[in-house]
Amino acid sequence: MRLGALTFMRILTLVVFIFCALAIALPVNAQSPDRRDGNQLLDWCSVAVDHLRDSGADIKNVNDLLRYTRCLTYLEGYIDGSPLCVQGVSAGQSARVITKFLVDHPERLNEPMGTLTGEAQGKAFPCKR
């Protein structure tokens, strides 16, 4: 019975160590919300648009999969919570719109993601009155 308690304590110590290491490392590597700008969005959504253009060809590596997922989940959230007239627009269509907007306006890539997304979506999908 003593051996079981010793093994449990070793596992618990290892788990606590890993948790503390992650708690220290993640804030250093995590991107600040203030730095989420058009450069990052263009990086994410370019991968998504390339994948969509190739009719669902396999994504070749984990980094591209993360970019693809970040783009589409960001845009799904934007569409779901947007006061603009973008309801019914797919995340794929939205990715194409925002990528074209960012490529056409490279001087604005340093602006926040939300600002650029709102403007691109508002121009592409104006409300019908």
C-alpha positions, -999 to 999 in steps of 0.1 A, spaced: 0 0 0 29 23 7 42 19 -28 8 30 -42 9 62 -22 45 69 -32 36 65 -69 5 87 -65 27 114 -49 52 112 -78 24 116 -103 9 144 -84 42 162 -82 48 157 -119 13 171 -127 19 201 -104 53 207 -120 39 206 -156 10 229 -146 34 255 -131 57 253 -161 28 259 -184 15 288 -163 49 305 -165 56 298 -201 22 305 -217 20 342 -209 54 347 -223 45 330 -256 8 340 -258 0 369 -282 -14 399 -265 -49 408 -276 -36 443 -284 -14 428 -311 -41 409 -330 -39 429 -362 -44 425 -399 -10 409 -403 -21 380 -381 -55 378 -397 -41 377 -432 -16 350 -422 -45 329 -408 -70 335 -435 -46 331 -465 -41 295 -455 -79 290 -452 -86 306 -486 -58 285 -502 -74 254 -487 -109 263 -498 -96 271 -533 -81 237 -536 -115 221 -530 -106 207 -496 -71 194 -503 -54 180 -473 -37 206 -450 0 196 -450 11 205 -415 0 214 -380 8 251 -383 -14 255 -414 -42 235 -396 -40 260 -367 -41 290 -390 -70 276 -410 -89 268 -377 -81 302 -362 -94 321 -392 -126 302 -396 -134 301 -359 -126 338 -355 -149 346 -385 -177 323 -373 -177 341 -339 -176 375 -357 -206 365 -379 -226 351 -350 -221 382 -328 -221 408 -355 -246 437 -356 -238 440 -393 -258 423 -421 -236 392 -423 -260 366 -410 -261 337 -435 -226 344 -448 -203 313 -444 -170 316 -427 -154 305 -460 -170 334 -479 -161 357 -451 -124 345 -452 -123 353 -489 -137 388 -483 -113 397 -455 -83 382 -473 -90 403 -505 -96 434 -483 -63 430 -465 -43 423 -497 -59 454 -513 -51 475 -482 -16 465 -470 -11 500 -454 -38 490 -429 -24 457 -417 -13 472 -384 -49 480 -374 -68 457 -351 -85 426 -365 -120 436 -354 -118 470 -371 -106 455 -404 -131 427 -403 -160 450 -396 -150 473 -424 -144 445 -449 -177 427 -440 -196 460 -440 -185 469 -475 -190 434 -489 -224 428 -473 -241 462 -469 -275 461 -452 -304 464 -475 -329 490 -463 
